[in-house]
Amino acid sequence: MDKATIHIKKGQQFPLTIKRLGINGEGVGYFKKQVVFVPGALPGEEVVVEATNIHRKYAEAKIKKIRKRSPYRVTPRCPVYEQCGGCQLQHLDYESQLREKRDIVIQAFERHCRLPIETLRIQPTIGMDNPWYYRNKSQFQVGKRKENVIAGLYGLNSHQLIDISECFIQHQATNRVTNIVKTILQDLRIPIYDERTRTGLVRTIVARVGFHTGDVQLVLITTKREMPRRELFIAEIKRRLPEVKSIVQNINGEKTSLIFGKETLLLEGEEYIQEVLGDLSFELSARAFFQLNPIQTVKLYDEVKRAAALTGNEKVVDAYCGVGTIGLWLAKEAGEIRGMDTIPEAIEDAKKNAERHGLTNTMYVTGKAEVLLPQWIKAGWKPDVIVVDPPRTGCDEQLLKTILQVKPKTVVYVSCNPSSLARDVDTLLERYTIDYIQPVDMFPHTAHVECVAKLQLIL
């Protein structure tokens, strides 16, 4: 749609009927055939909105008045929900969130995949029994409000720090640790980093809990190595937070949006905390990637296992394997697992994890699947199943071409972005059919939805 055909002006108010939710959780309606995105609006609602931003193909607007409310609208539990932006769907009841997330997957396939939507088996979304306090890790920026130390997230579309004393999607142990650390920093007058003047020391409080053990790891991100009253700080943590088994300092003096810097120091306690998924245990260092919702991770990995349908003999490739969690989940039912990732530290962790569990049928290599797979094929090793779990951007184009050449019987695609999933699946349709797509709600009250898609080779 060209600029000339847009009939909406910034500041204009108009009525709108909301048809569905968009991929970021905003309400979507149409005014004079133009798409309008409205944060906070729900499907079926009739609202009066004010246009806030005009783009070439769509407009953004805010709610001025709700004329007809959705029966599924609820009061958000969090007092800073509308300022924070960390969650997008707390104003929608949970069962409806699960329905809408399935619809987000449907929309992605309508837009990016050539198959008629009625031919796709998109299953109901797998949700949580208790969709609160599920995140095992918090990363809260630290700041000052007058003399008080605050910690939280930057506000929606702003650089104002919102103090969060209780986050309802964070595990309560991480909330407690963050609050007490704020008090200790204030009591000991340890300098807090000021982004505007680039002065001060403490930037971020990172807290991670092992759901199974209750052990907590505390990481303080600072601009420099030297820390005044360090010993006193450690002593206070030990006295007031006995559940903290690992106290770590990470140094990041750069002007960057990245949380972690390159240098990490163990101040006190263990280098790792333990986490358990099913019958697997993992050692988590301060920098190690691990799924943020352990309860749903078990459900997600069980869906991968169901889709892989292993009989004990299959050769399995775990592409984008990270620290090896998916491959380890499948290893006991596979003939052999070969995993690869471009991050050497992740591959080292994967090897250690396999060794700790006594798994001798796994092999982990640093590198790209699209490079390693042809080498293995040449050496006479052909996979029966390929599992991919790529970043939000989806699979590397060369990997998709390699899969089409290698022709494993089954491809199991784990996705955190329905749009890139639909695009990649469309490419694989050259040789594969979609058996089914299973959405899993890894992050209740947000617009994120994960999927497991099973693809079968056309014989």
Number of C-alpha atoms within 10 A of each C-alpha: 11 8 11 7 12 18 11 19 13 13 14 11 17 14 18 20 20 22 16 20 25 20 21 14 25 22 23 22 26 16 16 10 12 15 14 26 23 26 19 18 30 28 19 17 21 20 23 18 22 21 20 15 16 18 12 11 13 18 21 19 22 20 17 13 13 15 13 12 15 16 11 15 18 13 10 15 11 16 13 16 19 17 16 22 16 17 19 20 26 20 21 22 16 19 12 13 24 23 13 23 26 25 20 24 24 19 20 19 23 15 12 17 19 14 16 9 14 8 10 15 13 19 13 15 23 20 19 19 7 10 15 16 18 22 24 23 23 22 19 22 21 23 25 16 10 7 8 12 22 23 24 22 19 18 18 15 9 9 9 13 21 21 21 19 14 19 21 20 22 20 23 18 22 24 20 14 23 25 17 15 21 18 14 19 18 17 12 14 13 18 19 21 20 15 11 6 7 12 12 16 24 24 24 25 24 23 25 27 28 21 20 12 12 15 19 26 27 24 24 22 26 24 23 15 16 10 15 13 13 13 12 12 18 14 13 17 21 17 11 13 16 11 17 24 20 22 23 20 23 23 22 23 17 12 9 9 6 8 17 21 16 9 11 18 15 15 15 17 14 14 17 19 22 18 19 15 16 13 7 14 15 22 17 19 17 23 13 13 11 18 13 17 21 21 19 19 20 15 18 23 20 16 22 24 18 14 23 24 15 19 10 13 11 19 20 27 27 26 27 23 27 27 28 28 22 25 29 23 19 23 24 16 17 22 16 22 27 21 30 26 22 16 16 15 15 22 23 16 20 27 19 16 20 23 12 13 13 10 16 12 15 22 19 24 20 17 17 18 25 17 12 13 22 17 12 12 12 9 9 8 12 18 20 18 25 24 25 22 19 20 14 13 12 21 21 15 11 13 17 17 14 16 18 17 11 16 20 20 16 23 26 23 25 27 25 22 20 27 24 20 27 25 18 19 25 18 16 20 18 11 15 22 19 19 15 17 24 22 29 28 26 27 21 26 24 19 20 20 23 23 27 25 25 24 26 20 17 12 6
